[in-house]
Amino acid sequence: MTKLKHILVVMMVMIIITSCKDNDAYVKATYFTMDSNGELVRPVDYRTWIYVGTPLTPNDMNNGKAAFPEFHNVYIDPMSYKHYKKTGVWREGTILIKELVSVGGKSAASGSGYFMGDFIGLEATIKSKEHFPDEPGNWAYFSFTNPTEGTLAATGKPFKTAQCNSCHNTSAADDFVFTQHYPVLRAAKNVGEEVTPENTAKR
């Protein structure tokens, strides 16, 4: 084997090894824990994850009966965001956190609008074939909110399919995720693992 061929072979092997390690990292990276009762342990430090956006469907615009009248701060674990940029697909083990915040007021120095009040709840959704093989898309949904106590529960039971999954299945744009409402995710889809969408000039 010539020296050039030897170098090329070594380079190919290194590329394959690196690729395998990257894929292995996607598989092994875990940002949630299920306890022995099949409940999701409340995630912590999620504000250090990737911030996705904050939708709001206020009572004022829904005849006083909005299903979700609070702000929803949404975060996604860093590895799933990275994988989504690379492949455009939600990986096994994806977790999104939804932090609920009340509407605190409707006026500020900047004008009239809807402004954040207090933290009032926490919810999560995970994609796990291992834990939820029979759920549509292998997605399950959880809440840690104790409305009457003002604290968060340590664990959460998965909602029944009809409570959340059926709506996501019908209306979400991308594998049970409402990416149509989150420009951060739309910009990231399949853009490339090393690309940072927010640094581009496109607007």
Helices and strands as residue ranges (DSSP letters): H 3-28, E 40-41, G 46-48, E 50-53, G 59-61, E 71-76, H 78-87, E 95-108, E 111-127, G 136-138, E 139-143, E 145-146, E 151-152, E 155-156, G 161-163, H 165-171, G 179-181, H 183-188, G 197-199
